[in-house]
Amino acid sequence: MASQHDKHDSHASGHGHGGSHGHGHGHEHGFNADSLRNNDLLYADVYRHAIDWLAIPANGSVMEAGCGAGGFTQLLVDSIAPAGGMVTAFDESAEMIAATRELIERGAHAASVSYQQGDIGALPFEPGSFDLVWSSRTIHHLSDQLAAVKGLAGTLRPGGKLALREGSIRTRFLPDDIGLGAPGLEDRLDVAFHRWFSSNVREGGVRYPYGWTHMLAEAGLTDVTARTFMLEALPPFTDVQISYMGRHLRRWVENDDRKAYLDAGDADILTELTTPASEHYAFKRPDLYLHEMVTIFVGTAT
């Protein structure tokens, strides 16, 4: 699970390596430091707004549970280091810790970041360590999501916040009728995604048949709230945006596990949409509109 950074749709945009998952794993789904850094660039403005909204205390201490390739880590430290704040980048993957360190050491606040490899199921932090714990699209990969959230909540100081970037409205950018197959391709991909997710990510995990706000409350947090930020873009798209949207479609035909969940004929349509030489190549269209909701759920420790 690499970090906020599928980003999302969690499996198109990256997610955090947290440990204790026992089922779906980021590398198995095609995520690496390069793709995660691309996603970090895509979401950068949204993340800046989110950091402002979270109102991290001056001189605060923050832990990022599932730091991925470090893009959010960099934004965090750039925001709080000038006032003396510190960030701990935490991930189960040595590769992701190394990628984050490499990125941070190019910046101006390298001394304000520490690194810890480990497992969310066995956190190496004392109670009351942090003013904010941030985790982006990591928890849903863990076998026991509630236990993981309780563990993260236990590292907060009184008044500290646990912020989870989790389920929201997934990426869309195609018109409903693209002139290939039946209208509603992205609707069908949403259905396929949920079937794939249940079988390949949550299979074998402890079911939690409630929402994220309920989970934060059950973990003992108060003042539970949520806010959704909009990612949107119109043509001409940047290379980062095109790369993201292309991966979002290609994963359905490049990954046999996903391809098995497609409706008949949709794999051929997706191949047409992602082949630059095709007359139906998606990025020849002038009518794409990239939009995605990024929702953050927050609870406060007493």
ZIBEL-V87516 format. One record per backbone hydrogen bond with DSSP energy under -1.0 kcal/mol. CO is the residue of the C=O (numbers start at 0). NH is the residue of the N-H. Records with the same first field share a line. If there is no record, write none. Layout:
# ZIBEL-V87516
CO: NH ; NH
This chain:
# ZIBEL-V87516
1: 16
2: 6
7: 9
8: 11 ; 12
12: 6
17: 119
19: 142
25: 28 ; 30
26: 29
31: 35
32: 36
33: 37
34: 38
35: 39
36: 40
37: 41
38: 42
42: 46
43: 47
44: 48
45: 49
46: 50
47: 51
48: 52
49: 53
56: 59
59: 85
60: 130 ; 131
61: 87
62: 133
63: 65 ; 89
66: 69
69: 73
70: 74
71: 75
72: 76
73: 77
74: 78
75: 79
76: 80
79: 82 ; 84
80: 83
85: 61
86: 113
87: 63
88: 115
89: 65 ; 66
90: 117
92: 96
93: 97
94: 98
95: 99
96: 100
97: 101
98: 102
99: 103
100: 104
102: 105
103: 106
108: 111
109: 112
111: 86
113: 88
115: 90
118: 121
129: 156
130: 160
131: 62
132: 162
133: 64
134: 164
135: 15
137: 140
138: 141
142: 205
143: 147
144: 148
145: 149
146: 150
147: 151
148: 152
149: 153
151: 154
152: 155
154: 128 ; 129
156: 159
159: 300
160: 132
161: 298
162: 134
163: 296
164: 136
168: 292
171: 290
172: 288
175: 183
183: 187
184: 188
185: 189
186: 190
187: 191
188: 192
189: 193
190: 194
191: 195
192: 196
193: 197
194: 198
195: 199
196: 200 ; 201
201: 204
207: 209
210: 214
211: 215
212: 216
213: 217
214: 218
215: 220
216: 219
221: 299
224: 297
226: 295
228: 293
230: 291
232: 289
237: 241
238: 242
239: 243
240: 244
241: 245
242: 246
243: 247
244: 248
245: 249
246: 250
248: 251
249: 252 ; 253
250: 254
254: 258
255: 259
257: 260
258: 261
262: 265
264: 268
265: 269
266: 270
267: 271
268: 272
269: 273
272: 281
274: 277
277: 280
280: 283
281: 284
289: 232
290: 171
291: 230
293: 228
295: 226
296: 163
297: 224
298: 161
299: 221
300: 158
